[in-house]
Amino acid sequence: MTSPVTVSTHNGVLIVSCDSPPVNALGAGVRAGLLEGLTLGLDDPGVEAIIFACAGRTFFAGADIAEFGKPMKTPSLSDLVVCIDNAHKPVIAAIHGTALGGGCELALACHYRVATRSAKIGLPEVRLGLVPGAGGTQRLPRLVGIAMALEMAALGEPMSAARAKDIGLVDAVTADGALVEHALGLARTVARQRPLPRVSEQRVVPDPEAIAQFRHTHARRIAGLHASTMAITCIEKAAELPFAEGLAFERATFMRLMADPRSAAQRHVFFAERQAARIDGIGSDIAARSVERVGIIGAGTMGSGIAINFLSAGLAVTLLETSADALKRGQEQIANTFSSNVAKGRMTARQAEQALALLDVKLDFDALGACDLVIEAVFENMNIKKDIFARLDHVAREGAILASNTSYLDLDEIAATTSRPSDVVGLHFFSPAHIMKLLEVVRGNCTAPDVLVTAMALARRIGKVAVVAGVTPGFIGNRLLRCRQNEAMNLLLEGATPEQIDCVHRNFGMPMGPFQMTDLAGVDIGWHRDPARVETIREALCAEGRWGQKTGAGFYDYDERRKPHPSPRVAEILQEFRKKRKSSERAISDDEILARTLFPMVNEGALLLLEGKAQRASDIDVAWVYGYGWPAWRGGPMFWAREQGFEKIAAALEMYGFVVAPNLRDVLETP
Ligand code: 3H9
């Protein structure tokens, strides 16, 4: 087999170049090739300096994640990195694209680092439930200080080359096309300079205050994220221990986390997310349609949120409303979000200005004729949606994609009101639409392959994680949600409280429980609006104006700071219902709550697969991780269910009166 690594000599400088698509991951073959190249350069008296560079779209994007959990092949990345550090000739990293994880660690072991202006550098291992394992937590604080090292290694966010230059992580930033030339120039300048600047030999300046401050500032974000906590500890050790001992501590932590099921779950999510982008039955020969102007019908919270996504990604938006007031409110919401992003340092004032300049607001439906994609984001009512699509059919240009943001309704029925159902697709954004990562792309019976391909490509362009769903009430995410919510309600009738159920879900790792979520979304969603008709607990709450956070009361009472408190009135309502239903109140265990609310979701997931409404079990995981806050370290409902095992789940489902999906065993046990 030919090596992905090649070498070439340029006037006494050896370039060791890797070409291992797609992202130059540091798999066994690459590591062996790099070590061989390095050794060749060190042994050749004609070579004065060595450059590590990569072909293709990026510098090394990290260790090869697909190798994790399998027996490690030599040379290990840690060994390779130590050899680079110890080299007696200058070694330079020439970085373009993304130097992530092991790629960043390899660069840190080099004596010099040059990066292109568009490069990004980072240690994202915590997102895989790991800490850096090739010296990242020990070299980084030596090079850039503890505060910056914490930001990079414990939060896992990559930084731009410009920032990396500012903090001393890279020595020089070059134009994108001039990287190798610049690295060669640097190599010649430093060829004879000694001693070599080895990061490992630098002293860490202890900074316990920075560590305490970091823990305090990011307490919420890192709560429950074991890997982030461990990354902080590793950085603490960098200040306390000699380099070699710190390295050994980091390595032992890395190996321990690698064997931890939480990391296995996060690695599953990583690959599941990428797998979700593939559409069954559609080959790579199908080209996407061109989309540069997006029309959005409805400037409410959803429509405005959707608009922010496209504007931020540099697409022109025509925002349509029926009244000038509603249009003005939407426009203000968009402008306020951009201002707040600028204030929080998420974008520059110039970027916000450029994004806003792409917004066009209209009251005239005909304006949608200029759009390549139109997304309807109005009230969830079939008749209104059908009316809009019938009108759109007359106005939209030929080949334009017509999308509905419906979260429950039958997309095929909506599409049937047009003369071009093959151009219709569902684009289900989650609220708040400019923040939530999930986009359900709903494939109607007639949706054309290139429309789907376009929708998936657009999702990527606006930074969403897309999952393809078939037409079924609630698609993937909300169909599972409904199972959970129904059972949570039943548990209330049997004696559980909203506080208890929510607490069990939070302890499981969800950001909020079922009733907190209902209060946030609005208890009145889908309510018939007749206070005299009270058959369910939800209707009883709605009849009393307990519509959730927005009215200061729902399943909880809210104080002026929107802090929830157990509600005596809700307790009374529950008692009344229990009496009416003659259901005897009993103590319900936390285990029963979990089993009854989560196992039916898993069962529903299996049914979705059976009906062909979800392409694969891992898509369901992606939907729940990115749309509903299922903790990534539990891998998503279907991954988690495999760990629980079919027998346990099936027995519990039967015990609680559910019909076990006929394919559940297959779904949970087939590798
Ligand atoms: C690490 O380094 C540990 C060390 O500290 C210690 C070791 C001892 N490995 O995302 P894309 C695949 S942990 C294997 O669609 P993009 C990916 O699955 C690692 N495969 O592209 C996909 O395959 P497919 C730390 C990888 O342009 C294809 O490449 N590093 C890896 O949107 C394209 O990926 C990270 O966590 C990998 N490391 O984004 C970085 N990376 O086409 C993880 C990608 O078959 N990677 N693949 O579906 C990323 O963040 C993004 O992939 C990247 C490119 C930003 C690089």
Residues whose N, C-alpha, C, O or C-beta is under 5 A from the ligand:
A	BS01	3H9	P22 V23 A25 A61 G62 A63 D64 I65 A66 L77 T98 L100 G101 G102 P124 E125 V131 P132 G133 A134 R274
